[in-house]
Amino acid sequence: MQSFIQALATIELGDDAVRLFHGRGGHYAGCEHLCLDWFSPVLLLTSFIPLEDVDLATCQQAIALRWQILCPDNPLNLVYQYRSGGETFTQLLQGEVPEPHIVSENGAQFQVHLMRGQNHGLFLDMANGREWIRANVRYKKVLNLFAYTCGFSVAALQGGADEVVNIDMSKGALSIGKQNHLLNGFSAGARFLPHDIFKSWGKLKKLGPYDIIVADPPSNQKGSFVATKDYVRLIRRLPELLANNGEVLLCLNAPELDTAFLRQQVTDAAPTLEYITRLDNPPAFMDVSEDKSLKVLRYCRSAAV
């Protein structure tokens, strides 16, 4: 626990939602199970192994001490979540969580929900992906596959995209996505399709072609998407949806599957897509093994195809 306590002494709090401590990156010996996130005005402590009462109390005390230095005039709001596989336990340790809970990132606002589920409404490690979209979509048409709460779509419209098509099986997630658009002043410019992607190729093709496609699927969600068998099925259909010179962001957040796995899937299923680069992850998510961290690979479809 000492590495965690020492790292707390260096954290600073700003306006944007960010990761403050990333034990999972392997840079803090003995604390590989701990993460600390800032969803203003709430701190979220996550452990991937169950914490003994004494360890949880030690973490809470250390966080409270740092809080007193950073924000002495404000009450501490602290949520603890233990998660392992499909098991999740969430507890409000101190203070309160606003409802609705609105956070910011690079000038955008998003609704989050820390007290239910493992997915809180905004994946902090994807900040650079959203920033790349924001910087590269002006006057372009975007397809957002596995849109979840539509963070990529909001970023695209901020960047001047002509239109975004969002598709996700979860009507609940898309409903939050619609609210996120309204939070940011976008009442038009986006479509929301609550459909199974694998049963919707005809409709997606009819609405295309797309200048940019983002694919950010779950890595292992039974009944929806399992990367080891479903990613190749997805990749195979992408070229027919892309405009000439169109680009794709392929995302994969599965520690057990490396960059070579995803690149081989493209080579096998869509050889007309040309690899360009891998986007860097935010510095807070630095990992001793980059292949275990989030992978965001950028591809292009040549105009000659």
Summary of the structure (lengths in Angstrom):
residues: 305
radius of gyration: 19.9
end to end distance: 54.8
largest distance: 63.1
contacts: 971
relative contact order: 0.11
helix: 34%
strand: 30%
